Amino acid sequence: MILGVCDWLGSKFSTDPLVFRIIFVVLALAYGTGIGLYLILWIIKAISK
């Protein structure tokens, strides 16, 4: 997506980032929590560098 969170998670879990992109889109559309979770993970990613 935009901030590289899915690529970061994919490298952390040795998984294709597409899996995380699909999860975030489903959460955003179904419950609205995907956007907030994505931003929280972006902050964690930025701090952990």
N, C-alpha and C positions, 0 to 999 in steps of 0.2 A: 504494500500500500504506500503510504506517503512517508512515514517516519522510520521505516526499516524494522519495525517490531517483529513482523512475521519472519523475516530473514534471520533475525537475532534468535527468535525462539526455535526456528528450524535448525540452526547450528547448535543450540544448546541441547536439543533433544534428538539430534541426528535424524531429522525428519524433513520431508519436503515442505517448504514454506506454504505451499498451496493449501495444505491441510489446515493450517492456522488461519489463512485468509478466509477459507470457507466457514470455519467456526466463528470468526469475528463477524462475518456478514450475516450468518444465521442468527447469532445473538443480537445483533443490531436490529435486524428486521423483526424478530419474534418478541424480544423483551426490552430492547433499547439499552441493554447493559453492555453490549459489545463496544460501543464508543467510549464509555467511561473506563472499561477494562483496558482498552487499547491505550488510552492516555496515561493510565496508571502504570502500565508496563513500559511505556515510553520514558516516563520519569525514572523508573527503576533502571532501565537500560542506560539512560544518560548519567545517572549517579554511579553506576557500577563500572564505568570506563575509567 
